[in-house]
């Protein structure tokens, strides 16, 4: 494996609906556009398989199911690593809120640890929590995974930094509400600073609120290891492109050895 100091990344801010087949088609198209633009890693949102508010038990599938298989196919065709959110069946009758990372030389999955039991929502009624932190290597760059509500738990990001993560990929379905945009902006920058790593957060595009289900506000972002915004999208569907320079993570950790 050849180590690199820079990596081209993309956040494909799409809008998932209730139909996994349609969502896979939209995700596949977004990955191809990102690859054509030079991305080596493409993040899609949490719940790309099916939006919250759908029947998650009915749409959940194992990691060798058709949705994951479709992601592997487009990753192989384009030569990029894809990170996307889906739902896996759990033995207790709930589902896992899972990120799949797949592509040339990469196959990893992360089950969301911190469940969204907040703002009137009860994710844990339907979703079983994961327990393990997950990192993987891409061309010598260590990549850590986290999901949406995990952003409120600084310890997880410090721990990923201690595991050597130089880039954190955070798919999300961050619902709208009073102060939620400001909190998203603050927390994405703060967690990059906590981990002293680049942070690529990909949210669902803005979606009108539906009861207590989290949907999306957009505002996908790439923040650097000092917590500075490198690039940000607005609320509409779109493609964020940026370059991660791991030397900045290394120099930040050397100058400010908080980890």
C-alpha positions in Angstrom: 0.0 0.0 0.0 1.4 3.4 -1.0 1.0 6.1 1.7 -0.2 9.5 0.6 -0.3 12.8 2.4 -3.3 14.1 0.4 -6.6 12.5 -0.4 -9.4 13.9 -2.6 -12.8 13.5 -0.8 -16.4 14.2 -1.6 -19.7 14.5 0.3 -22.7 13.6 -1.8 -25.5 15.5 -0.2 -28.6 13.7 -1.5 -32.2 13.3 -0.4 -33.2 9.7 0.4 -36.8 8.6 0.3 -38.6 5.4 1.4 -37.7 3.2 -1.6 -34.2 1.5 -1.3 -34.2 0.8 -5.0 -34.6 4.5 -5.9 -32.2 5.5 -3.2 -29.5 3.1 -4.6 -30.0 4.6 -8.0 -29.5 8.1 -6.7 -26.5 7.1 -4.6 -24.9 5.3 -7.5 -25.3 8.4 -9.7 -23.8 10.6 -7.0 -20.8 8.4 -6.5 -20.1 8.4 -10.3 -20.3 12.2 -10.4 -17.9 12.4 -7.5 -15.5 10.0 -9.0 -15.6 11.9 -12.3 -14.7 15.0 -10.3 -11.6 13.2 -8.9 -12.8 12.0 -5.5 -11.0 9.0 -4.0 -13.5 8.7 -1.1 -17.2 9.5 -1.3 -19.4 9.9 1.7 -23.2 9.6 1.4 -25.6 10.4 4.3 -26.9 8.3 7.2 -30.1 6.4 6.2 -29.2 6.4 2.5 -30.9 3.0 2.3 -34.2 4.5 3.4 -35.1 7.7 5.2 -36.1 7.8 8.8 -39.9 7.6 9.1 -39.8 4.5 6.8 -40.5 1.1 8.1 -36.8 0.4 9.1 -37.5 -3.2 10.1 -39.0 -3.9 6.7 -36.2 -2.4 4.6 -33.2 -3.6 6.8 -30.9 -6.0 5.0 -27.6 -7.8 5.8 -24.3 -6.5 4.5 -24.5 -9.0 1.6 -28.0 -7.7 0.6 -28.9 -5.9 -2.7 -28.2 -2.4 -1.4 -24.8 -3.1 0.0 -24.0 -5.1 -3.1 -25.0 -2.2 -5.3 -22.7 0.1 -3.4 -19.8 -2.4 -3.8 -20.5 -2.6 -7.5 -20.3 1.2 -8.1 -17.2 1.5 -5.8 -15.5 -1.2 -7.9 -16.5 0.4 -11.2 -15.3 3.8 -10.2 -12.3 2.8 -8.1 -13.4 4.9 -5.1 -14.2 4.1 -1.5 -17.9 4.7 -0.7 -19.2 5.3 2.9 -23.0 5.2 3.2 -25.6 4.6 5.9 -28.0 1.6 5.8 -29.9 -0.5 8.3 -29.1 -4.1 9.2 -31.4 -6.6 11.0 -30.6 -7.1 14.7 -31.2 -10.4 16.6 -33.4 -8.6 19.1 -35.9 -7.5 16.5 -34.6 -4.0 16.1 -32.1 -2.9 13.4 -28.5 -1.6 13.5 -27.9 1.9 12.1 -24.8 0.9 10.1 -22.2 2.6 8.0 -20.7 0.5 5.2 -17.3 1.5 3.9 -16.4 -0.3 0.7 -14.1 0.0 -2.3 -10.7 -1.2 -3.6 -8.9 -2.7 -0.6 -11.5 -1.5 1.9 -14.4 -3.4 3.5 -15.5 -2.1 6.9 -18.7 -1.4 8.8 -19.6 0.7 11.9 -22.8 0.4 13.9 -23.9 3.7 15.4 -23.1 3.8 19.1 -25.0 6.8 20.4 -28.7 6.6 19.5 -30.9 9.6 18.9 -33.1 9.6 22.0 -33.5 13.4 22.0 -35.7 16.2 20.9 -38.7 13.9 21.3 -37.3 11.2 19.1 -36.6 7.6 20.3 -34.2 6.0 17.9 -33.5 3.2 20.4 -37.1 1.9 20.1 -36.2 0.7 16.6 -32.4 0.7 16.6 -29.9 -1.4 18.6 -26.7 0.3 19.6 -23.3 -0.6 18.3 -20.3 -1.0 20.7 -17.1 -0.8 18.7 -15.1 2.1 17.3 -14.0 1.5 13.7 -11.1 2.7 11.6 -9.8 1.6 8.2 -6.8 2.4 6.0 -7.1 4.0 2.6 -3.8 4.4 0.8 -2.0 4.8 4.1 -4.5 7.3 5.5 -6.3 6.1 8.7 -10.1 6.9 8.4 -12.5 6.8 11.4 -16.2 6.4 11.2 -19.0 8.0 13.2 -22.7 8.8 12.6 -24.8 11.9 13.2 -25.8 12.0 16.9 -22.3 10.7 17.8 -21.2 14.3 17.1 -22.5 15.2 20.6 -20.1 12.9 22.3 -16.6 14.4 22.2 -14.9 11.3 23.8 -15.7 9.2 20.8 -13.8 11.6 18.5 -10.8 11.9 20.9 -10.7 8.1 21.0 -10.7 7.9 17.2 -7.9 10.5 17.2 -5.9 8.3 19.6 -6.4 5.3 17.3 -4.6 7.4 14.7 -7.6 8.5 12.6 -6.5 11.4 10.3 -9.9 11.7 8.6 -13.3 11.2 10.2 -16.2 10.5 8.0 -19.6 11.3 9.6 -22.7 10.5 7.6 -25.8 12.1 9.1 -29.5 12.7 8.9 -29.6 15.8 11.1 -33.1 17.0 11.5 -34.2 20.6 11.4 -35.4 22.5 14.5 -34.6 25.5 16.6 -30.9 26.0 16.8 -30.1 22.8 15.0 -28.1 24.4 12.2 -25.9 26.3 14.7 -25.4 23.1 16.7 -24.4 21.1 13.6 -21.9 23.8 12.5 -20.4 24.0 16.0 -20.2 20.3 16.7 -18.7 19.3 13.3 -15.9 21.9 13.9 -15.4 21.0 17.5 -15.2 17.2 16.9 -12.5 17.8 14.2 -10.6 19.8 16.8 -11.1 17.2 19.5 -9.7 14.5 17.2 -7.1 16.8 15.6 -8.2 15.2 12.3 -10.0 16.2 9.2 -13.8 15.7 9.4 -16.0 15.1 6.4 -19.7 15.3 7.5 -22.4 14.4 4.9 -26.0 15.2 5.8 -29.2 14.5 4.0 -30.3 17.5 2.0 -32.9 19.8 3.7 -36.2 18.0 4.2 -39.3 19.4 5.8 -39.6 18.1 9.4 -41.9 15.1 9.8 -42.9 14.6 13.4 -40.0 13.7 15.6 -38.1 11.8 12.8 -34.7 13.3 12.0 -34.4 14.0 8.3 -31.9 16.6 7.0 -30.7 20.2 6.9 -27.9 19.9 4.4 -24.8 21.9 5.3 -22.4 19.1 4.6 -18.9 20.2 5.6 -15.2 19.5 5.5 -13.4 20.8 8.5 -9.7 20.7 9.1 -7.8 19.4 12.2 -7.8 23.0 13.7 -11.6 23.1 13.4 -11.6 25.5 10.4 -14.2 25.1 7.7 -12.6 24.1 4.4 -15.8 23.7 2.4 -19.5 23.7 3.1 -22.7 23.1 1.1 -26.0 24.8 1.5 -29.3 23.1 2.1 -30.0 21.7 -1.4 -28.7 18.5 -2.9 -25.1 18.9 -4.1 -21.6 17.6 -4.2 -18.9 18.9 -1.8 -15.3 18.3 -3.0 -12.1 18.9 -1.0 -8.6 17.8 -0.3 -7.5 16.2 3.0 -3.8 16.9 3.8 -2.7 14.5 6.6 0.5 16.5 7.2 -1.7 19.1 8.8 -3.1 16.5 11.2 0.4 15.4 12.1 1.7 18.9 12.6 -1.3 19.9 14.7 -0.8 16.9 17.0 2.9 17.7 17.3 2.3 21.4 18.2 -0.7 20.8 20.5 -0.3 17.3 22.0 -3.8 17.0 23.6 -4.3 13.3 22.5 
